[in-house]
Amino acid sequence: MADVYIAVKNPDTAIALLKQSKNINLQKGYVNSDALTDHIKLANIYFNIGHTAELKQTLELIKAELDTIPDNIARLNWQQLMWRLYDTEKDSVRAYRHLCAYEKLRDSMRVHNTALMATDLDGRIHSMERQYPIALLNKNSKTAKIYLLIAVLITIMTLVIVLLIWRNARRDRKNLITLTKLNKQITNQKEQLIAALNELEIKDKDKTRILRSVAHDVMNPIAAIMALTDILRMDLDKVTEENDNILNLIKEACANSLSLSKEILEAAVKIDKAKLVKDNVNIIQLVANCVDLLRQTAASKKQRIILKTNISELILKVNKEQIWRILNNLIANAIKFSYPESDIFVNITTINNVVRISVQDHGIGIPDKNKGLVFDMFTEAKNTGTAGETPHGLGLSISLQIAKAHNGNIWLESEQEKGTTFYLDLPLYETSVADVQRA
């Protein structure tokens, strides 16, 4: 009823009804948080009709209630009212302070809403990921049966040959002809086995082509949606704040989907060690650049990235872009799964002709049952980040492929709720090391 009287511009009646509603909601057994909503509406009315004294009194009550009843929407409205009040009073310093708090809280709520909208898309992707391993298992099961049958046939034939040789070693030419026929049968079985293996290789290549085709087909409409979103924002004469938020959410969801599609596309291409182009790269500088680039991301969660090494220069013959991808993935994962206001340590050492780069976080850790699964391309062992970040699950698999192509390795140590340390080992041969203390 109060909302109706507000709409018909009868503030006095609306104020009286809102006060009644507030008193009802404050009773025992009622939803006390609704009283906070009543106060917000009262404050808006007082602001619109210019009752500054009542407005300030109501805002103080709202502030006290927010200390016991956490409500982000109410806090957002309170910050906006405080900003508008001080703006009308020409107190620009306080108005600016509340405006900044209002924008920060609104951005935080927008990020949370974006994560919720991405959940449905993630569910579809998870469904596709679950269906693919099932199909792969069915194919592997059929292949295993073929191999088993071939192995049994070869074993039986071998036993028959041995038995015939042992029993018929002194027999006439007829037995020799029989033995020749058996050898021909084995040759035929071998040819059939080779044909079966070739067919399996063809099917594996078909799987890769299908995966790449799916990734391309998914990327094209998503890219089109992003382009149409930008066109809508440019063509519309006036875009409301709510519609602008929706367009931003659509664009962010498309960007996340494009990123995932690119990872799927890269995962479908097997890294060829022989074709990998390597150059002499200062790995210390490469790690430092990657850390500097990601410090801003860590700062958004009030985290610190600390680089520790006593080596100033270490030249490795590697593919710079590929190694950068590994470092970026390991540090980004540490940021994603670490708790806010924690430290992330990146350490570089040399051990037994190996360069070891470790990334240690203080986050949620990995359960023992999942430690052997995190490097699988289609693993179900995925966790959401500490700020609700959505995992794709392909980065570690691709990183391991890159490390293997450089004759290196990636491994981990982890304890639940205490953190995880990932180690990247790269061979030291064909390198130049200067053990100079880092300033």
Secondary structure, DSSP 8 states (H G I E B T S, - for coil): -HHHHHHTT-HHHHHHHHHHHHHHHTSTTS-THHHHHHHHHHHHHHHHHT-HHHHHHHHHHHHHHHHHS--HHHHHHHHHHHHHHHHHTT-HHHHHHHHHHHHHHHHHHHHHHHHHHHHHHHHHHHHHHHHHHHHHHHHHHHHHHHHHHHHHHHHHHHHHHHHHHHHSTT--HHHHHHHHHHHHHHHHHHHHHHHHHHHHHHHHHHHHHHHHHHHHHHHHHHHHHHHHHHHHHHH-S---HHHHHHHHHHHHHHHHHHHHHHHHHHHTS---GGG---EEEEHHHHHHHHHHHHHHHHHTTT-EEEEE-S-SEEEEEE-HHHHHHHHHHHHHHHHHHB-TT-EEEEEEEEETTEEEEEEE--BS---GGGTTTTTSTT-S-----TT-----S-HHHHHHHHHHHTT-EEEEEEETTTEEEEEEEEE-SS-EEE-----
